[in-house]
Each structure stands twice: as C-alpha cells, then as structure tokens.
Amino acid sequence: MIRDSRHVVEVAPQPKTNFSIMTSSSLDVSKQSAKNVVAAESSRGRAPEFPGGTVTESKFLNHAEQCLGSGYLSLPNGRSISQDGLRQLRYGRHEVTSASHHGHFEAYNRPGGNIIENTVVEILPD
C-alpha cells in the first residue's frame, strides 16, 4: 500500500500510458532489480512530465497498486517500484505538500535504465 500521514489513496493510470498492459506476472525479476532502478536514476535526469488528468483520493491507491503489481518495493522516500523494475510510482513529501497534490507514474526502458515515461496526475479530495 502507498500511504502518507494523511491519506490511504489510489490513482488511475491514464489511457495514453502503457501501465495497464504491464504486469509483474509476465516477468519474474527479483526486488533487487527495483533497488537497482533507484540507484541508476539518481545519476540521471527525468523524462518530461505529461499531464495525466485528475483522480480522487479514494481511487489513487487502488490504481497505483494495479499499476505496480504484486511484490512491489516501497521505499521510505515515497517511491514504490514494481518487482520487475519497469514501473515506479512517486508519491512522497513533495507530491503531498506542494501547491498541487499529485502523484507520478513512471516507466523505465529496462531495470536500471532510463525513465521513458513520466505521467503526473492531480489528486482531488473526495
């Protein structure tokens, strides 16, 4: 689950993303791959952000879990990475406390590779 101090929330990936067709059941890669993604990303810039629309707080968490699939790794900095290392959700302090409450769905070209998709969704109160 993805939680912050105020919410247990869910986000729907937008139709333009490929998140809905990616599942962790199609690849059997260890959680170490997800950890490698974080390490590799720290030395690179991010892909451009694309607007993904809005979603209510009550839907954010469910869709995030669907996007990441089972066995995802939750990190203390507000990031969650799919077991196969190809999908990431960013929902940390910045996303919760900025002027616009939002979350990021991101995709990597390969575990430990580059972020090739960064879709940001605005989170609205229920």
N, C-alpha and C positions, 0 to 999 in steps of 0.2 A: 504494500500500500504506500501511497505517497501522501504524506501529511505535513502540515506546518502547525504552528502553535494555535492557529485559529480555525483551521478547516480540515476536513477529510473530503476531498473534492475530486472530480472527474473531468477529462477533456476529450472531445471527439476529433480525430484527425480529419482534415478537410479532404474532399474528393480529389483534389489535384495531387495529393501526396500518394506515395506508394506504400504507406504504412499498413493499409488494410490487407495487402496481399503478402506481407512478410510475416512469417510465423516462426517461433523458436522451434516448433516441432519439425520444421523442414531442415534444420541444421542442428547437429549435435556438437556444439563447441563449449568448452568449459568457461566458468566465470573468470578465469584468468584472462581470456580474450577481452572481456569487458573492462578489466582493470588496465590492460594494455592500451585500450582506446583512450582512457583518461590521460595516461602518461603521454601518449603521442600527441593528443590535442593541445596540451599545454604549450607546446613549442610552435604552434601554427595559428594562423588567423581563422576566422569563422567564415562560413558561406554566407552570402547575403540573406537577410531576413525577408520572407514573403508573408504577407498577411493571410491568416487562415480563418478570419471571421471571429465570431463570438460564441461563447458557450457558458452555461450557468455553472455555478459552483457544484451543484449536485450531480452534474454529468461529467465533470472533469476527471475524477479518479477512475471511474469505470472504463472510460475510453483510453486513458493512459495505460492502464493495466492490459487492456486488449491489444494496444499497440506494442507494448514491450513483451508480452507473452509470459509464460510461466518461467520461473527461475531467474528473473532479472535481479540485478545487483543494485541496492540502494546505497548511495554514498551520503555522508553527513553534510556535504555541501549543497544538497538539494538536487543532485543529479541521480537519475536511475538509468541503467544501461541494460539492454536486452542480453540474454545469455549468449547469443551468437555474436555480440559486439557490433551489430549493424545499426541498432536504433538506440536513441537516447532521448530522455525527457529531461528538460531543465526546468525546475520549479523550486528555486531557492529563495533566499532572503531578498535579493533584488526584485525578483518577479512578484513577490508578495507585497513589498513595501514601496515600489515605485508608484508614480502618479497613475499608471495604468496597470491594474492587476492582470498578469498574463502568465503564459507558460510557453515553452518551446518544444516542438517535436523536431528531432534532427535525425538524419540518416547519414551513415558512413559508406564510402565506396567499398571498404573492406575493414575487418577488425584492425584497429591501429592505424587506419588510413585517414583520409580527409573527410571532413563534413561536406557532403554534397547537397544537402537539403536542410533548410532551417525554416520551419513554418511556425510563426508565432500566433497564438490565439489569445484574444482578450477574454478574461473571466469575469462574468457578471454575477452580482448577488442573486440568490434565488428570490 
